[in-house]
Amino acid sequence: MTHNVWRFRVNDNLSSHLPLASAAFRDWPSTRLWLQSLLLTDLVDGDWSLALPRQTRQAFAEQVVLSLIQVSHLPSPPNLPKRLEPFTASDGSCIPANPKPHQRRSVTFSLISPRRSAVFSLPGRASGILQAEVYGLIASALEARSYRYPDTPMYTDHQNSERLINDASTGTALPHTWNSRSARSLYRWLKDILDTESPLTRPKITYTRAHTLSSSFESKANAAADALASGSHSRILGLPTCPDATFTMDEFTFATNADGFIESNIATFVMHFLALHEADMSQIHSFHHSFHHSTIPSPLQITRTFVRLQLTQPPSNSMFDRHNSLSHLRTSDAWETSYLGVEQEVMK
């Protein structure tokens, strides 16, 4: 899908509503040609895909994920016991394991099925182990759905996801349960995939304890998925990435170029970068003070101070740009909202 496919379509009956003696009626043929020449990128400032309906974006994203799985050249792990029933297993990995908001990280998730194996990366500093685990379940659900087999197990060692989806499916989860989840757009997407399946072919999320010495099939499948995800960080740049779930995000979602879409607690996020900014300013003041009111520092002291500043200073494309203003607040429809104001919606 490219933006060249999405053009402005003119209603054929529009000319009949124009006054016959008006300039609009006289100029309608040329106006119509001009309107038909417009591309989606001409009508939207920013990510043009956000102007598409949510259902269209979701269908496209699911097709992208399935296509990436199908073109994967990785076979199913040969050490897994053969079985007749279909299955999927997924796992996520993040290095470092618990990164701070400003730290860059390597995030991967894997999928294993009888047909093939696949591994993906998640870009942006807003991604972490939770997003990897849930996106792995989304890939598992799409792959398991293609089997059309009753109760296809989706093995995962992420027990919180199993409980959350099962509670939501049985109606025991409260409506506000999703509101504070860091990966709520992915959870909503996963639930939608499972809910759209009939009870006969609906895949089943199956919790499996990780890092055990069990010889059961599910333990071996989970271990294989874990090994694939954690062993792929060395080739992170060569791994395919998956689309953002903009179609299930809140209407307004903070985003930066370095982080991507931010679904974590935005107050905590902002305070973290404010603290870094204040620490940066404090160290710069202390550094200049040492020149004017103390002995001249040695080259080694200058180098150490510079390194500390580089380690604590937020990147230029982080929450703070060169004007010290907040980054854009984006929505999953065709809005573009800045810290200072809101522009009118372009398309629904």
Secondary structure, 3 states (H helix, E strand, C coil): CCHHHCECCCCCCHHHHCCCCCHHHHCHHHHHHHHHCCEHHHHCCCCHHHHCCHHHHHHHHHHHHHHHHHCCCECCCCCCCCCCCCCEEEEEEEECCCCCCCCCCEEEEEEECCCCEEEEECCCCCCCHHHHHHHHHHHHHHHHHCCCCCCCEEEECCHHHHHHHHHHHHCCCCHHHHCCCCCHHHHHHHHHHHHCCCCCCCCEEEECCCCCCCCCHHHHHHHHHHHHHHCCHHHHHHCCECCCCHHHCCCCEEEECCCEEECCCHHHHHHHHHHHHHHHHHHHHHHHHHHHHCCCCCHHHHHHHHHHHHHHCCCCCCCCCCCCCCCCEECCCCCEECCCCECCCCCC
